[in-house]
Structures are given as C-alpha cells and as structure tokens.
Amino acid sequence: MSKTNGDTLDLTPPQDVADAAEQGLALRSKFNRGGTQIGVARARDLKNRRALSPETVRRMVSYFARHKVDKRAPGFGNEDNPSAGYIAWLLWGGDAGRDWCQAMKAKLEEAG
C-alpha cells in the first residue's frame, strides 16, 4: 500500500491481472520463450498479488507504452503458438495489467 496525503492507495494487483501473469508464466515454461528475468519477477509479484510500489506501477505503464507494438506480431494472442511478445505482455499482466496500472498511475498523480 502506498501512503498519499493521509489516504491509503491499495496497489495490490486485481485477480484478473494475477491470472494473466500466471498464464504468461505457464506459456513461458511450455514454449521456453518470452520475457526477461525482470518480466518473470514482475509476473511472480503480480501472480501472488503482492502490493506494488508506486515506482513499479510507473514502470509497468512504461513497459506497456513501449511494447504495444508487440500486439501486431504474428502469434500475439495465439495460445497454441504464442509470440514471445504475447508471452511477455502476459507476464506484465496482459491487457488487464495495462488498464490497471494506468488507472493506478492516474490516482497516484491525483494524490500528488
């Protein structure tokens, strides 16, 4: 949890984000590709629904901004032969992770 102006902002990833990260870890294990060690560490935190720091939330926002181009690659979203980018995207929480971290970043900015 992050303290901001006397209020507490819960930075615990929601279940849909945890589920996407868990799916990414399973696909990475099965296909032996996708993501970096940092992405794997992020997926473990998300899967276990550990409260993240504001800095980590901001890093997630940056990751998704840099990697949205990965969604255009062949195999993105294909569970039978996923692209490395799709696996990495899931490690960071997938679309649910992108939406959640963007919302959390906005709340952090509002709180000052």
N, CA and C of each residue as an Amber inpcrd file, in Angstrom:
protein
   336
   0.8340000  -1.1750000   0.0000000   0.0000000   0.0000000   0.0000000
   0.8750000   1.2330000   0.0000000   0.3770000   2.2510000  -0.6090000
   1.1220000   3.4900000  -0.7210000   0.3900000   4.5770000   0.0470000
   1.1010000   5.2790000   0.8950000   0.5100000   6.3960000   1.6250000
   0.5880000   7.6520000   0.7690000  -0.5360000   8.2960000   0.5970000
  -0.5630000   9.5310000  -0.1790000  -1.5080000  10.5080000   0.5010000
  -0.9850000  11.6310000   0.9640000  -1.7850000  12.6900000   1.5960000
  -2.7480000  12.1660000   2.6540000  -2.2760000  11.2470000   3.4830000
  -3.0970000  10.7300000   4.5560000  -4.0470000   9.6250000   4.1260000
  -4.2400000   9.4420000   2.8490000  -5.0980000   8.3560000   2.3560000
  -4.2190000   7.1730000   2.0040000  -4.8030000   5.9990000   1.9610000
  -4.0720000   4.8080000   1.5790000  -4.5740000   4.3400000   0.2270000
  -3.6670000   4.2460000  -0.7210000  -3.9870000   3.7570000  -2.0520000
  -3.5000000   2.3180000  -2.1480000  -4.4120000   1.4050000  -2.3910000
  -4.0780000  -0.0120000  -2.4570000  -3.4980000  -0.3280000  -3.8360000
  -2.2340000  -0.7040000  -3.8780000  -1.5650000  -1.0410000  -5.1320000
  -1.4000000  -2.5530000  -5.2730000  -2.3800000  -3.2850000  -4.7470000
  -2.4040000  -4.7370000  -4.9060000  -3.0710000  -5.0630000  -6.2350000
  -2.3940000  -5.8040000  -7.0950000  -2.9820000  -6.1360000  -8.3990000
  -4.2770000  -6.9330000  -8.2400000  -5.2830000  -6.6280000  -9.0600000
  -6.5260000  -7.3940000  -9.0020000  -6.3490000  -8.8120000  -9.5600000
  -7.3320000  -9.6460000  -9.3250000  -7.2380000 -11.0510000  -9.7020000
  -7.0440000 -11.2580000 -11.1970000  -7.6990000 -10.4530000 -12.0520000
  -7.5420000 -10.6590000 -13.4970000  -6.1150000 -10.3880000 -13.9590000
  -5.4400000  -9.4650000 -13.2930000  -4.0300000  -9.1890000 -13.5890000
  -3.1740000 -10.3730000 -13.1380000  -3.4680000 -10.8810000 -11.9470000
  -2.7480000 -12.0520000 -11.4180000  -2.9310000 -13.2540000 -12.3440000
  -4.1420000 -13.4390000 -12.8400000  -4.4240000 -14.5710000 -13.7220000
  -3.6500000 -14.4690000 -15.0350000  -3.5730000 -13.2690000 -15.6040000
  -2.8210000 -13.0720000 -16.8530000  -1.3410000 -13.3670000 -16.6390000
  -0.7920000 -12.8930000 -15.5260000   0.6200000 -13.1400000 -15.2230000
   0.8820000 -14.6350000 -15.0550000  -0.0280000 -15.3150000 -14.3920000
   0.1180000 -16.7600000 -14.2100000   0.0680000 -17.4760000 -15.5730000
  -0.8090000 -17.0350000 -16.4400000  -0.8930000 -17.6050000 -17.7890000
   0.4190000 -17.3650000 -18.5460000   0.9840000 -16.1700000 -18.4030000
   2.2590000 -15.8610000 -19.0440000   3.3780000 -16.7620000 -18.5450000
   3.4200000 -17.0040000 -17.2490000   4.4420000 -17.8890000 -16.6930000
   4.2790000 -19.3090000 -17.2360000   3.0450000 -19.7660000 -17.3400000
   2.7980000 -21.1200000 -17.8590000   3.2140000 -21.2290000 -19.3290000
   2.8660000 -20.2240000 -20.1380000   3.2460000 -20.2510000 -21.5570000
   4.7590000 -20.1550000 -21.7180000   5.3970000 -19.3350000 -20.9000000
   6.8590000 -19.2080000 -20.9770000   7.5240000 -20.5440000 -20.6580000
   7.0070000 -21.2270000 -19.6570000   7.5480000 -22.5260000 -19.2860000
   7.3160000 -23.5490000 -20.4110000   6.1370000 -23.5440000 -20.9840000
   5.7940000 -24.5120000 -22.0290000   6.5800000 -24.2790000 -23.3190000
   6.7260000 -23.0100000 -23.7330000   7.3380000 -22.7040000 -25.0310000
   8.7900000 -22.2270000 -24.9220000   9.2760000 -22.0280000 -23.6960000
  10.6630000 -21.6340000 -23.4620000  11.0440000 -20.3610000 -24.2150000
  10.1580000 -19.3770000 -24.1740000  10.4400000 -18.0760000 -24.7930000
   9.5380000 -17.0180000 -24.1700000   9.9000000 -15.7790000 -24.4290000
   9.0800000 -14.6590000 -23.9930000   9.5070000 -14.0990000 -22.6530000
   9.7180000 -12.7950000 -22.6250000  10.0040000 -12.1070000 -21.3790000
  11.4550000 -12.2080000 -20.9420000  11.7990000 -11.3100000 -20.0660000
  13.1300000 -11.2580000 -19.4630000  13.0140000 -11.7210000 -18.0130000
  14.1410000 -11.7890000 -17.3330000  14.1010000 -12.1320000 -15.9120000
  13.3120000 -11.0860000 -15.1250000  13.3950000  -9.8300000 -15.5460000
  12.6090000  -8.7800000 -14.8810000  11.1210000  -9.0400000 -15.0980000
  10.7480000  -9.4260000 -16.3210000   9.3520000  -9.7470000 -16.6060000
   8.8670000 -10.9360000 -15.7960000   9.7210000 -11.9280000 -15.6350000
   9.3580000 -13.1030000 -14.8310000   9.1740000 -12.6980000 -13.3680000
  10.0590000 -11.8740000 -12.8650000   9.9390000 -11.4090000 -11.4750000
   8.6450000 -10.6020000 -11.3030000   8.3380000  -9.7430000 -12.2900000
   7.1060000  -8.9610000 -12.2290000   5.9020000  -9.9040000 -12.2290000
   5.9360000 -10.9270000 -13.0850000   4.8200000 -11.8680000 -13.1520000
   4.6230000 -12.5830000 -11.8180000   5.6970000 -12.9420000 -11.1670000
   5.5680000 -13.6250000  -9.8660000   4.9110000 -12.7060000  -8.8390000
   5.3220000 -11.4290000  -8.8240000   4.6950000 -10.4720000  -7.9040000
   3.2120000 -10.3100000  -8.2230000   2.9000000 -10.1770000  -9.5120000
   1.5050000  -9.9980000  -9.9140000   0.6800000 -11.2400000  -9.5920000
   1.2160000 -12.3940000  -9.9370000   0.5060000 -13.6620000  -9.6930000
   0.1860000 -13.8350000  -8.2140000   1.1390000 -13.4590000  -7.3660000
   0.9670000 -13.5910000  -5.9180000   0.2370000 -12.4080000  -5.2940000
  -0.1600000 -11.4700000  -6.1450000  -0.9260000 -10.2860000  -5.7320000
  -0.2240000  -9.5170000  -4.6100000   1.0860000  -9.3360000  -4.8070000
   1.8610000  -8.5250000  -3.8640000   1.6030000  -7.0450000  -4.1630000
   1.4230000  -6.2650000  -3.1320000   1.2560000  -4.8220000  -3.3070000
   2.5260000  -4.2620000  -3.9320000   2.3630000  -3.4470000  -4.9650000
   3.4970000  -2.8890000  -5.6870000   3.8090000  -1.4920000  -5.1930000
   5.0270000  -1.0580000  -5.4400000   5.4050000   0.3160000  -5.1070000
   4.8990000   1.2410000  -6.2110000   4.7390000   2.5220000  -5.9060000
   4.3690000   3.4760000  -6.9630000   5.3610000   3.4530000  -8.1280000
   6.6530000   3.2700000  -7.8270000   7.6610000   3.2240000  -8.8850000
   7.4340000   2.0240000  -9.8080000   7.0640000   0.8940000  -9.2400000
   6.8010000  -0.3030000 -10.0460000   5.5760000  -0.0860000 -10.9260000
   4.5550000   0.5360000 -10.3990000   3.3650000   0.8460000 -11.2060000
   3.7680000   1.7220000 -12.3940000   4.6000000   2.7080000 -12.1440000
   5.0560000   3.5880000 -13.2390000   5.8890000   2.8170000 -14.2610000
   6.7130000   1.8800000 -13.7870000   7.4930000   1.0520000 -14.7210000
   6.5790000   0.1850000 -15.5760000   5.5030000  -0.2960000 -14.9830000
   4.5410000  -1.0830000 -15.7530000   3.9140000  -0.2320000 -16.8580000
   3.5350000   0.9870000 -16.5240000   2.9560000   1.8890000 -17.5270000
   3.9540000   2.0920000 -18.6640000   5.2100000   2.3030000 -18.3320000
   6.2520000   2.4950000 -19.3490000   6.4240000   1.2400000 -20.2020000
   6.4120000   0.0600000 -19.5600000   6.5370000  -1.1890000 -20.3130000
   5.4370000  -1.2850000 -21.3700000   4.1970000  -1.0960000 -20.9470000
   3.0800000  -1.2460000 -21.8830000   3.1430000  -0.2090000 -23.0030000
   3.5740000   1.0000000 -22.6920000   3.7000000   2.0270000 -23.7370000
   4.7530000   1.6280000 -24.7710000   5.8650000   1.0770000 -24.3080000
   6.9360000   0.6760000 -25.2230000   6.5890000  -0.5610000 -26.0450000
   5.7920000  -1.4450000 -25.4770000   5.5760000  -2.7500000 -26.1000000
   4.2160000  -2.9310000 -26.7590000   3.4230000  -1.8590000 -26.8670000
   2.1190000  -2.0230000 -27.5130000   2.2750000  -2.4720000 -28.9670000
   3.4210000  -2.1640000 -29.5770000   3.6980000  -2.6010000 -30.9490000
   3.7530000  -4.1270000 -31.0510000   4.0770000  -4.8070000 -29.9480000
   4.1450000  -6.2710000 -29.9530000   2.8130000  -6.9090000 -30.3180000
   1.7210000  -6.1750000 -30.0820000   0.3940000  -6.7280000 -30.3620000
   0.1600000  -6.9540000 -31.8580000   0.9950000  -6.3480000 -32.6970000
   0.8480000  -6.5050000 -34.1540000   1.5540000  -7.7450000 -34.6960000
   2.3640000  -8.3910000 -33.8850000   3.1780000  -9.5230000 -34.3420000
   2.3270000 -10.7660000 -34.5740000   2.7080000 -11.5850000 -35.5570000
   2.0270000 -12.8710000 -35.7300000   2.1640000 -13.7030000 -34.4550000
   1.1110000 -14.3580000 -34.0780000   1.1470000 -15.1990000 -32.8870000
   0.7430000 -14.4860000 -31.6200000   0.4940000 -13.1730000 -31.6970000
   0.0550000 -12.4650000 -30.4990000  -1.3790000 -12.9050000 -30.1980000
  -1.5770000 -13.4730000 -29.0340000  -2.8950000 -13.9580000 -28.6450000
  -3.1290000 -15.4210000 -28.9840000  -2.1930000 -16.0420000 -29.6830000
  -2.3270000 -17.4480000 -30.0710000  -1.8070000 -18.3240000 -28.9350000
  -2.6980000 -19.0520000 -28.3050000  -2.3090000 -19.9010000 -27.1740000
  -1.5510000 -21.1480000 -27.6270000  -1.7340000 -21.5710000 -28.8910000
  -1.0830000 -22.7780000 -29.3950000   0.3360000 -22.5230000 -29.8860000
   0.6050000 -21.3110000 -30.3380000   1.9460000 -20.9280000 -30.7990000
   2.1330000 -19.4300000 -30.5510000   2.2290000 -19.0530000 -29.2740000
   2.2690000 -17.6370000 -28.9330000   3.5930000 -16.9710000 -29.3120000
   3.4890000 -15.7150000 -29.7180000   4.7110000 -14.9450000 -29.9560000
   5.3920000 -14.6770000 -28.6130000   6.6930000 -14.4330000 -28.6790000
   7.4340000 -14.0810000 -27.4610000   6.8570000 -12.8050000 -26.8520000
   6.4440000 -11.8790000 -27.7150000   5.8570000 -10.6280000 -27.2330000
   4.5510000 -10.8440000 -26.4910000   3.7480000 -11.8060000 -26.9560000
   2.4860000 -12.1080000 -26.2730000   2.7680000 -12.6700000 -24.8850000
   3.7190000 -13.5750000 -24.7980000   4.0750000 -14.1490000 -23.5020000
   4.5770000 -13.0480000 -22.5680000   5.4530000 -12.1900000 -23.0740000
   5.9780000 -11.0960000 -22.2540000   4.8480000 -10.1690000 -21.7970000
   3.9180000  -9.8640000 -22.7030000   2.7770000  -8.9910000 -22.3840000
   1.9890000  -9.5810000 -21.2100000   1.7570000 -10.8940000 -21.2700000
   1.0290000 -11.5520000 -20.1870000   1.8190000 -11.5280000 -18.8850000
   3.1350000 -11.6580000 -18.9710000   3.9570000 -11.6200000 -17.7530000
   3.7560000 -10.3130000 -16.9950000   3.4960000  -9.2450000 -17.7240000
   3.2850000  -7.9360000 -17.1090000   1.8110000  -7.7010000 -16.7800000
   0.9710000  -8.7300000 -16.9270000  -0.4280000  -8.6270000 -16.5210000
  -1.4080000  -8.5150000 -17.6710000  -0.9090000  -8.5520000 -18.9060000
  -1.7910000  -8.5040000 -20.0660000  -2.5690000  -7.2000000 -20.1560000
  -3.6370000  -7.2300000 -20.9370000  -4.4560000  -6.0220000 -21.1050000
  -5.0150000  -5.5410000 -19.7710000  -5.3710000  -6.4940000 -18.8940000
  -5.8800000  -6.1250000 -17.5690000  -4.8050000  -5.3800000 -16.7730000
  -3.5590000  -5.8370000 -16.8830000  -2.4510000  -5.1680000 -16.2030000
  -2.2160000  -3.7720000 -16.7420000  -2.2960000  -3.6500000 -18.0630000
  -2.1330000  -2.3270000 -18.6850000  -3.1940000  -1.3620000 -18.1610000
  -4.4410000  -1.7970000 -18.1860000  -5.5360000  -0.9160000 -17.7500000
  -5.4180000  -0.5760000 -16.2710000  -5.0810000  -1.5750000 -15.4640000
  -4.9790000  -1.3480000 -14.0230000  -3.8470000  -0.3920000 -13.6820000
  -2.6560000  -0.6080000 -14.2590000  -1.5210000   0.2540000 -13.8880000
  -1.7340000   1.6830000 -14.3720000  -2.3950000   1.8490000 -15.5120000
  -2.6900000   3.2110000 -15.9770000  -3.6500000   3.9180000 -15.0140000
  -4.6590000   3.1830000 -14.5440000  -5.6010000   3.7600000 -13.5800000
  -4.9050000   4.0940000 -12.2620000  -4.0150000   3.2120000 -11.8150000
  -3.2950000   3.4540000 -10.5610000  -2.3410000   4.6360000 -10.6970000
  -1.6810000   4.7500000 -11.8490000  -0.7820000   5.8890000 -12.0600000
  -1.5660000   7.1970000 -12.0010000  -2.7480000   7.2160000 -12.6120000
  -3.5840000   8.4330000 -12.5670000  -3.9610000   8.7690000 -11.1320000
  -4.3050000   7.7630000 -10.3300000  -4.6660000   8.0130000  -8.9180000
  -3.4570000   8.5100000  -8.1380000  -2.2800000   7.9720000  -8.4260000
  -1.0650000   8.4340000  -7.7570000  -0.7950000   9.8980000  -8.0900000
  -0.9990000  10.2570000  -9.3440000  -0.7680000  11.6410000  -9.7580000
  -1.7890000  12.5800000  -9.1120000  -3.0350000  12.1360000  -9.0030000
  -4.0740000  12.9490000  -8.3580000  -3.7420000  13.1990000  -6.9020000
  -3.2030000  12.1590000  -6.2600000  -2.8960000  12.2460000  -4.8390000
  -1.6660000  13.1320000  -4.5800000  -0.8660000  13.3350000  -5.6310000
   0.3120000  14.1880000  -5.5010000   1.4040000  13.4930000  -4.8090000
